[in-house]
Amino acid sequence: MNIIDEVTNLIKKPVTEAGYNIDEVCYVKEDGNQFLRVIITKDGVIDVEDCVTVSNIINPLLDEADLIEESYILDVCSKEKGCE
């Protein structure tokens, strides 16, 4: 199982229970930084508060599971940004 699958399996249920869907998870390097990007959707528009809410749900789960050894930035965003 790769890191994307592990992260998705870890966070899917709590994110769904909070009323959001995970559209995509990616782990990418941009400008010398590693990003764990979680793209979320819901009925209606995703705003900054939604991203903060989901980030607050999954951040402690990721910290506890410690799936990624290197330093990374968690980026929870709407589908408009995507995982180019």
N, C-alpha and C positions, 0 to 999 in steps of 0.2 A: 504494500500500500504506500502511495506517495504522500508527501506532506499536505498537498491540497485535499486529498481524500480524507486524511486524518483530521484536518482542521474542520472540514465540512461536516464530518460525522460528529465531531465534538460539539459544534455550535448550532447545528440545524434544529434540533428539538427546542431549545430555549428561545431561539430567534422566532421560530414558527409560533410558539406559545404566546409570544409577545405581539403577534399580529403582523409579522413581516415574513417575506420570502427571501431566500438566498438565491439570487440569480446567477452569481458566479463568484468563485474564490480564485485568486491568483497570487503568486509569489514572484515578484519581479524586481529587477534592479534598475533604478533610475537615478541618474546623476550621482552615482557612487553610493546610494542608499538602497537597502533592501526594503521593499514594501510588501506587507501582507494586505492585499486589497480584498475587501468583502463588499460585493455589489448587492444591494438590497432593493426590494420592491414591496409595494403594498397597494391596496385599493386606494386610489388618490395619489396625490403628489408627495414625494419624499422631500422633506426639508431638513435643515441643519439639526433641529431637535430630534428628528427620527434617527439621524446618524449618531448623535450623541447617546441616545437611548440604547441603540443596538451595541455601540461601542462599550457602554457601561455593562451590558449583559455579557458580552463575550470576552472582554479584557481579563477579568479574573479567572475565567475558565482556561484561557490560553496560558496565563501565568502559572496556574496550578498544574496543568498538563505538561508544560515546558517541552513542547514538541519541536521548537525551533531553537537550536543552540546559539546561532549568531544573533547579533543585534538587528532589529527590524522596526519599522514604523507601521503601526496598525492604521489602515485607512478604510473607514466604512463610508461608502458613498452610494449615490443613486446610479441607476442604469445608464444615465447620460454620459457618465465618465468612462465606464467600462474598463476592460483590462487590455487595451491595445497591445 
